[in-house]
Structures are given as structure tokens and as C-alpha cells.
Amino acid sequence: MGKCRICGEESPLISGKLGVCLDCIRRKPEKALEVTAKVHADARKTFGLPPSPPRTRGGVRCEVCANCCVIGEDETGYCGLVANENGRLVRYAGFPDKGLLEYYYDSLPTNCVAWWFCAGCTGRGYPRYAYLPKAEIGYENLAVFYGACSYDCLFCQNWHFRSLTQKRQPTISAEELAAKAHEKVSCICYFGGDPSPQIIHALKTSQIALQKAQEEKRILRICWETNGYMNPKLALKAAELSLYSGGIVKFDLKTWSNSLNVALCGVSNKPTLENFRRIGEKYYKARLEPPLLTASTLLVPGYVDAEEVENIARFIAEIDPTIPYTLLAFYPQYVMNDLPTTSRKTAEECYRRARKHLENVRIGNVHLLS
């Protein structure tokens, strides 16, 4: 049973660790965000990360992700991978020679958020983008788990990436990682953490791997699971690689309300929504099989409700109502581990609201519903 420090309401759907309820985040954002800012700062301090994206006067600007940190002398950026040393930016990872990540092979079909329409799990796009007209059994996905993030989600399902950020290990060059895409690898998926702080490393890896696959006349799809918080030009480059290769750009649209995004994820969601719209308007209709662009939303109990979902669905539909949308059941993790799993009633209501605007909606992680 959590309690809101602003209005005093108590409920199992209020995270006591976050300290504020959804109603106060929406109605009294200034007060609510003062509370949540301290929660973010305390959680990030554990991993040696700055409490918020630095905006130091006279600092050096980094423009790889949408935080656009302005980093003062001896400070680090929000992601923890870039610093100002003697007035110049120094990158500890995220450039072609060094990516901070772990990788592994995942047999197809896999539990990708786009499992219900991607080429590797369904054969959509065969024969140009898939080896088989059904699931590519016998082939693998090269899963690349990047060890940094441009968001700070207090409900993060993969929060252990922060230990990689803190240790700055393990690392691998783009060339070495691309070589891991052997002949039985039919797709590479970048996730984490998030690929956005290390997008330059991911783009270079993709270019090298695609060149080799082309020379060997192999299928190799490039996919992204991301919060979309990238420099707009780099986001378009990522989408172009997916468009060309038969891959999918998978945006995690965590919230619609900007104040809710700041409360839960530490930063504004405006650049994420802008990048989603930008990619959708420029490239979605250029390749419909398999769909180039998709979105997913984690149904965080008490916070990401049907109102949030319907607003997200309406936004997606403005771009194209056929864009696939996946609603994901929540499992308590990280700071907000005092919440329950998503209820079936909530998931079904969110589904109904999303379907008012979109043609292709699924509920994922159904086994977690309570």
C-alpha cells in the first residue's frame, strides 16, 4: 500500500517509493516532479550517474542523444559515457572502436516485441526479407544489449544495464561485433539499456555487417528496440538501415503525458514522439511488408492507464492507423517494485481504447496478467 506525499491518498496502485500518485502528477506537476526528481537523483547516485542532464554554462555540448547534455569541466553526461576533460568531450564508449554492451544469440522465433508480425517470427516479407514463409527455425537473432540509456525509468525491466555503465565493461568494437553476425544470423536487434547513447557504434556495426551479408547474398535485418531518444538525423539513419534490410524500428512509447514521462523516466518525451512521427511520415509507407515501424507501451499499474494508452494510440493513428501497437504487461522491477502486475481488466480496457484508433493491436506478456 503506497501513499502519495502530496494528496495523502493511499492505494496498492501508488508506488510508495515514487511517492506521488498519477492524479497529482497530472494536476499538480510542479509539486509532483519535485518529489520524483529526488527519487531519480538518489537512484542514479548509486550508479555514479548525474541526477539530471547537465546544463552547465560554458560546458561542452553532446548531441548524440536528445538530452543534448551541456557538460561542465569534470562532469559526465546523463548516460555516463561521455565527459568533459580539459574542455573537450571524451567518450568512454559508444564510438566505432568501443561499444559498451553484452551480446548473445537468440534462436528464432524469439520473444521480440514485434513477434506477431516480424519477418523472423512470421515470414512476412518472404522471400526478399525472410528465408522462409513462416518462422525462421534454424536461424538466430544477434541480440545486442547496450549498457547505457538516455532515459531513467524507475520501473526499468532491464535495470541491471546500469552495472555495465558503472564498470564501463565489457566493450567490443563495431568491427568485432559485426563479425558475430555469422551465416545463421538473419537479424540483429539493438536494445538495452538503449542504443541511443551508443547509436554511432550501432550504425557502424550495422553498416559493416550488412556489407558482408550483401557480398555473401545473405538476408540480414537490422532492428531497434528503443525509447527513440536520439539525435533526429541519427534516428533517420537507423530507420533507413531497417527499411533497406527488412528490419523493424520498435519504439517504446512509455507515456503520452510529458509530466508523467518526466516523473517516471526522468526526461521529457517530446523528442521521442517527434522522432516517431518523423520516421513514420517519411518511411512507413515505403515498406509495408513487414511493417517498418511499431510501438509498444508497458502498462505500469496506477500510472500508465487507459487514458494514456488512448492518447498514444490516437497519436500513432494520425501517422498511419495500420502501425502495429503492442501493450505489455508489467512485472515489478527496480525502484517501483512495490507495484502489482498489470491486471487483466486494465489490459483489456487499454486494448479496447487503443482499438478505437488503430487496426493492429496486441497484448503481450499475457502470462503476467493478474
N, C-alpha and C positions, 0 to 999 in steps of 0.2 A: 504494500500500500504506500504509494508515494504522495507527497504533499507539495503543492505549489507555494513557493515563498512569497508570491505577490498577492494572490487572492485567498490563499489558505485552503483551497479545495483539496480534498483527499480522494484518491481513486487508484485502483490497480493499473489504470491506463495513464497514470502520471509517473514519469521516472523521477524518483526522489533524488537520484544522482544528477540529473539535469537540473531539477529544482524549479521548473516552470511548466505550466500546462499549455496546451495548444491554444485555448481561448485567450490567454494573456499574451502569448506570442503574436497572435493576430490583432488583438485590440490594444495592447499596451507594449508595442515592440521595443520602445526605448528602455523601459524598465526591465523587460524580459531579457533583452540582449546584454544588459549589464551583468545579469546573473550568469547567462550562458558563456559570456566571454571569459569569466574566471574559470569556469569548468574546462573550457578548451585550454586555457593557459596552463592550468595545473596538469592536465593530461599530457600536454605536449612537453612540459618541463621534464617529465620522467624520461623522455627520449632525447633530451637536449635540443629540442626544436623551439624556434621563436614563437611567442604566443599568437602573433598575427603577421600578415605580410608586411615587412618593413617598409616604411615611407620616410626614410631618413633624409633630411635636407642635405644636399651636397653629395649624396650617395651615388652609387653606380647602378644603372637600371638593367635588369634582366628581362627579356621579352620572350622567353621560350614558352612559358605558360601564361594564362590570362591573369595571374596575380600581379604580373609586372612589378615585382619587388624592386624597391629603390634601397639598395643595401649600403649601409654605412661602413666605415673602416672597422675591420674585425667582426663584422656581423655576418650572419648566414641568411640565405633566403628561406622562405616559408617551407620549401621542400627539404631543406637540409643538405642539398647537394651543390650549392653554389655559395661563394663567399667573396667578400671584398678584402683583398690583401694588397696593401700599399697602393690603393686607388685603382686596382684593376680586378675584373671578375676572374675568379679561379673556380673551375668546375671539378668537383671530386669524381663525378660520374655523369653519364648522360650524353657523352660525345662519342664519335665513331670508335675511338680507341678503347673506350671503357664504359660498359653498361653495368649498373648495379642491379643484379637480378638472379633469380633461380629459374631453371627450365626443366621440363620433363616431357615425356611422350604420353599422350592420351589416346588410347585406341578408339577409332570411330566405329559406331556413332558414340558421341560423348554427351555430357550433360550441359553443353553450351546453352546460353540463354536463348539462342536462335535455333535450338534443336528441331523445332517443328516446321522450319522452312529452309534451313541452310543446305547447301549442296552436299556437304559431307554426311549429313544425317538423313537426307531425304532423296538425294539425287536430282533435285531441281537444278536446272541449268545444264543437264546432261545433253550432249556429250562434250560441250565446249568447256564447262567448268566442273564437271564431275566425272569420275572414272566409271561410275555405274548409275543406272537409272533408279537406284534405291540407295540405302545406306552403304557407305564405302567400307564394308567389312574387309579387314586385311590391311587397311591404311591407317595412318596415325596423324594426329594433330601435334605440332610442336607448340607446347604451352609455355609462354614466356611471362614469368611473374616478376614485374619490376618492383624494386624495393624503395619506392618513394611515392609521394602523392601530392597533388595540388589542392586537395580538399582535406578536411579534418573531421570525418564523420564519426560522431560519438557512438554510433551503432555499427561501426565497420565490421563486416563479416570476415574480412581478411586482415584484421588489425595487426597481426604479427609481422607484417611487412616492415613495421617501424623498427624492429630489431635489426633489419638489414641496413636501414638508413643510419641507425646509431653506430653500427660496426663498420659501415661502408665496405662490406664484403658480403658475398663473393662478387667478383667482377669478371667480365668477359668482353672481348672486342666484338664489333659488328661482324667482322670477317669470320671470326671463330664461331659465333653464334649461327651465322648463315650456313656454315658448313654442317651444322647439325640437322639441316633440312635434307635428309637423305631421300632416296628414291621412293620410299614408302610413306613419306610425309606429304600429304596433299593439302595441308593448310597450316599456317602459323597464326596463333592468336596471342595478342599482347594484352595483358591485364595487370593486376597487381593488388595493392597499391594502385597506381595508374601509370599508363605510358606517357601522360602529358609532360611531366618534368624531364623525361628522357626521350622525347619524341625524335630528336635528331639521331640518336642511336638506333631507334626502331626503324626510322625511314631508311637509314643506310643499310641496316641488316636486310630489310625487305628488298631493296634495290639489288644487292649482291645475290641474294637467294633467287630472286625472280630471273635475273640474267642467266644464272646457271640452269634453272629449270627450263627456260626458253631454249637454251642451247641443246638441252637433252630432250626437248619436246615432251616435257612433263607438265602436268597440272599442278599449280601451287597457288592457293588462295591466301590472301592477306586479310586478316580480321582484327578488329579492335574492340575490346570491352573497356569503355572509358567514361569518365564524367564529362568529357568533351571540353575540358577547361584548358584549351590550347590556344596558342597564337593563331589567329584566323587563317593566315597563309599556310601554316604548317598543318592545320586541320584539313584544309582543302587538299594538300599534298597526300595526306594519309588516305582521304576518301578516294583520290584518283588511283592510288595503288589498289585499293579494294575493288573499285569499278573495273579496272583493267583485268584483274586476276580472278574475279568471281567471288571475292570475299564480301564480308559484311561489316559495316560500321555500326557498332552496338552502343548506343548512348544510355547511360544510367541517369534518367531524369528523376532525381530524388524527390523534388518538391516543385510546386508551382509558385507558392508564396515566397518572395525574396526573404522576408524576415524569418520564415521557418527554415529556409536554407542556411541562413547565417547562424541561427540558433543550433541547428543540428550538425551542420557541415563546416562552419567557421567562416565561410565566404559567400559572396553574392552568387546567385545562379544565373544572372543576366548573360554573361559571356557563354555559358553552356547553351542556353536557349537560342542565342544568336548564332552560334556555330551549327546547332542542329538545323535551324531554319536555312542557314546559308548552304549547307551541304544538300539538304532536301530540295531546295528550289533549283540548285544548279545541276545536281546529278541524279536525283531519284528516278526520274522518268527515262534516263539514259540507259538503264538496265533494270528491267523488272523481274527477270528470272536468273538467279534468285534475287529477291529484293536486296537492294544495296544498303538501305538504312532501316534501322529498327530502334525501338526504345523499350526500356524496362523501368519499373518502379517497385521498390521494396516497400511493402505495406507495414510500416512501423506502427504498432498498435498505439492508439491515443494521439498520434501525431500526423501520420500520412493517411488521411481519411478519404471518404468518397468525394468530398468537395475538391480536395487536392487532385485526385485522380481525374475527375471530370474536367477540371481546368486544363490539365496536361493533355488529355485526350482531345479536347477542343482545339488546343494549340497545334497538335500534330495534324489533325484533320484539316486545318487551314492550309497546310502544306500539301498533304495528299491523304485522303481517308483510307487508302489501302495500305499505308505504312503499318507493319506489324507492331503490336504493343503487348508486352508480357508483364503481368502483375505477379510479383514474387512474394511468397510467404516469408515472414520474418522469424528468425531464431535469435534469442537474446545473446548478444556478444559485446565485448569491450566495455565501455563506460555504462551504456544503457542496458546492462544485462539484468536489470531488475524489472523489465517488462515481460509480459507473457508472449507466447507465439501468436501469430495472426489468427483470428477466429474465422471459421468458415463463413459465418454470417457477414462479416466485414468484407471478406474477399469476394463473395457473391454480389454484394451491393456495389463494390467498386467495379466489378466486371459489368454489371448492368449499366452503370453510369458511363463507363468507357465505351460500351457498345452503342450508346446513343449517337456517338460521333465517328466511330471507327469500325471498319469492316472486319478486321483481323485482330482479335484479342484472345489471349490465353492466360490462364492462371498456372504459374509454375510452382515447384516445391510443394505440391498438393499434400504430400505426406506430412508436412509440418503444420498443417491447419488444425486448429483445436476446436 
